[in-house]
Amino acid sequence: MTGLWVALATLALGAAIGVVRLRTDGRVGDGEPGPLLGPGELGAELGERATLVQFSTAFCQPCRATRRVLADVSALVPGVAHVEIDAESRLDLVRRLDVMRTPTVFVLDARGAVVRRASGQPTKAAVLHSLAQVVSRDSSHKPDDM
Amino acid sequence: MRADPRALRFGAAITTLILVLVLVTGSAWLLAAQAVVFAFGIAGRSPYGMLFQALVTSAPKETEDSRPPRFAQGVGLVFAVVGVAGFAVGITPLALGATAAALLAAFLNAAFGFCLGCDMYLLIRRILPAANMEVPQ
């Protein structure tokens, strides 16, 4: 009898987690402002206006699709770089930025400061929208050339 | 190695059903059988997936990397083995808890397509940086 209740409770918990995940997955939110990231940490040059940093692992289904989205965006928007980091080879950065799962995407501004973050696969529209906000905050560039 | 995502979802649905039955009946043998299925799944030869391929002959629209789901089958195997051990030594909360954990992951995969087992990988590596798992493509 206990087993039946455990089964029902587990399925209810799973449904709740699933619904929350569906709603929050890939949503681009504010990132914790932290220390600046540069080529030393990323292993690649920053984009002139913004950098999309993607953390991936080998055991990650949505990482490939996320890579496609971010590569598209960086090709579309001038001055935006896409950097993919293998999470398990950079556990120091994973801890510092508190990455709990992959893909996690950070949007860095021109200085290399984290301004947005998303867990799960973001849509192209969401990435473009967050980039528009990041770049327009940067007074040295006109926002209308996005 | 590539995998048919439809076969993976189908397998997760059968796994969900089996694990619910394990909880309801308290059958250690059924859980042991599921553990064997998980073990075949690690090798990319899940019996449920083969059943799907026997029933559905059409080609998938797209395939996906088989490493994440195979890793998740390994996570499932660990929970199933712990569950069988719990039943064997009579620690019912351990048996039910481990089975429930596997059920949660299987259900999330079947119903929503989320891979909880895959998410475990980075968390395990964060806690145990030495637990590097090289899996051939």
Interface residues (C-beta under 8 A of the other chain):
Chain A: T2 G3 L4 V6 A7 A9 T10 L11 L13 G14 A15 I17 G18 R21 L22 T57 A58 F59 C60 Q61 R64 A87 E88 L91 V94 R95 V99 M100 R101 T102
Chain B: L19 V20 V22 L23 V24 T25 G26 E64 D65 R67 P68 P69 F71 A72 T92 L96 T99 A100 L103 L104 F107 L108 A111 F112 F114 C115 C118 D119 Y121 L122 L123 R125 R126 P129 N132 V135
